Amino acid sequence: MHGKFISYNFVGGLAWVMIFLMSGFFFGNIPFVKDNFCYVAVGIILVSVVPMGWEMRKGKDNR
C-alpha cells in the first residue's frame, strides 16, 4: 500500500513540476508577457487574493 502511494505521489509531483516549468518557459517566450511581466504578476496576485477578500467580506455581512 505505501509503495503504491509513494510511486503515485512521486509521479504526480513530477508532473506538477513539469507543468509549471514548461508553462513558465512557454509564457516567458511570449513577447507581451516578457515586456509586461510586472502587470502579469500583479494580475496573478489579484486573481489569487480577490476571492479570499470577497469571502471574508461576505462572512462579515452575514453576522
C-alpha positions in Angstrom: 0.0 0.0 0.0 2.7 2.5 1.0 4.8 1.7 -2.1 1.9 2.4 -4.4 1.1 5.7 -2.7 4.8 6.8 -2.8 5.0 6.0 -6.5 1.8 7.8 -7.4 2.8 10.7 -5.2 6.2 10.9 -7.0 4.7 10.7 -10.5 2.1 13.4 -9.6 4.7 15.7 -8.1 6.9 15.3 -11.1 4.0 16.0 -13.4 3.1 19.1 -11.4 6.6 20.5 -11.5 7.0 19.8 -15.2 3.7 21.6 -16.0 4.8 24.7 -14.2 8.3 24.6 -15.7 7.0 24.2 -19.2 4.3 26.8 -18.8 6.9 29.3 -17.4 9.2 28.6 -20.3 6.5 29.0 -22.9 4.8 32.0 -21.3 8.3 33.6 -20.8 8.9 33.5 -24.5 5.7 35.4 -25.4 6.8 39.0 -26.1 3.8 40.5 -24.4 4.4 38.6 -21.2 8.1 39.3 -21.3 7.6 43.1 -21.8 4.8 43.4 -19.2 5.9 40.9 -16.6 5.1 43.2 -13.7 1.5 43.6 -14.8 1.2 39.8 -15.3 2.5 39.2 -11.8 0.1 41.7 -10.3 -2.8 40.1 -12.2 -1.9 36.7 -10.9 -1.8 38.0 -7.4 -5.1 39.8 -7.7 -6.8 36.7 -9.1 -5.5 34.8 -6.1 -6.3 37.3 -3.4 -9.6 38.9 -4.5 -11.7 35.7 -4.0 -10.4 35.5 -0.4 -11.3 39.1 0.3 -14.7 38.5 -1.3 -15.4 35.6 1.0 -14.2 37.5 4.1 -16.5 40.4 3.3 -19.4 38.0 2.7 -18.8 36.5 6.1 -18.9 39.8 7.8 -22.2 40.7 6.1 -23.8 37.5 7.4 -23.1 38.3 11.1 
